[in-house]
Amino acid sequence: MTEQKVRQDQIHIGGNIRRIRLAKHIGQTELVRQLQLLGVDMTRETLVKIERGTQHIRASQLQGIRDALQTTYDELLRPQE
């Protein structure tokens, strides 16, 4: 079974991830380390692509990022201003 990907057309999820990550003073490498501890398969390269909006994010990755950043789906899926 293929995992569903979340498109970033109207909502720049990657930009929201970056904004929240930086506000919490967490580097990309640290976030990836936390994700791996949570059992989420992600590399730093993948995170960079997601933050830039050049790669879709998988639902499990979004859930892991939500947990690692201790935020909500509302914040991650907030439309760009």
Protein Blocks (a to p, Z undefined) as FASTA:
>chain_A
ZZddddfklpcfklmmmmmmmmnopafklmmmmmmmnopacdfklmmmmmnopaccdfkl
mmmmmmmnopafklmmpccZZ
